[in-house]
Amino acid sequence: MEAGRPMVTVTRQAGAMALIAYAKNAKGEPAIALAKPVSTAATPAPNSPEAKKAAEAAEALAKLKKEMRLGKKNAIGDAKGRAKAKLQQVMERLKLLKKIYANDPKAMAKALAAAAKELKAAVKDYGKAAKEAGELYAQDFASLPDATTDPEGAAAQRKQLEDEAKMEAWGDMDFLKEVRSTSQALKDELQTAKTKGILTQPGKFERSDEVKEAEDGLKELDEMTEDLDQQVRRDMPPGSLMTLAA
């Protein structure tokens, strides 16, 4: 044995003892976590039963998410459809009001106030559905695949999603156009009623409660319509160059 070899052995043993002592915690217990090796989850081998189960689970989850999205999208479409039906009812009722109350300005003003109220309800319901649609598309865009791994596939999915969102936005703007048109028709009839009322009704008819209620309702309707317009524009597909004409 060469000179100095025992000393090296002792030194190594002392170093090991010092490392163990250093690894103890404040209570004097060994820091077992430092001594244990870090374990890694095993990746299932390709075509193994485990890999097949994992693929089936991923496919089932993707299918469930797709079905849930479709269900929500259909619910939004149904809600918008009901709001459009309310709008059509107001438009049809206006035709009757012109005949029924043509010579009764007071009753006409009261009926126009009621029509404005119904139209406001339709705009409110549509706005709620449009907001949910905007949130849905925001989630869709946030979950698009990474373009760095599959540029062509990611671009194709984004294009399809943008086209779908644009069609939704165009439908919203069509609804707003009809609301504005109907609102203007109500205003025109109210102005006609005011003119007739001034000539045939005692007192200052243009300041009557019936006229004031109708005017206030139509003013609120205009404000709600503009709010919905801005909401739809905010929810346009990100990065889209589409211009929506009011």
Secondary structure, 3 states (H helix, E strand, C coil): CCCCHHHHHHHHHHHHHHHHHHCECCCCCECHHHHCCCCCCCCCCCCCHHHHHHHHHHHHHHHHHHHHHHHHHHHHHHHHHHHHHHHHHHHHHHHHHHHHCCCCHHHHHHHHHHHHHHHHHHHHHHHHHHHHHHHHHHHHHHCCCCCCCCHHHHHHHHHHHHHHHHHHHHHHHHHHHHHHHHHHHHHHHHHHHHHHHHHHCCCCHHHCHHHHHHHHHHHHHHHHHHHHHHHHHHCCCCCCCCCCCC
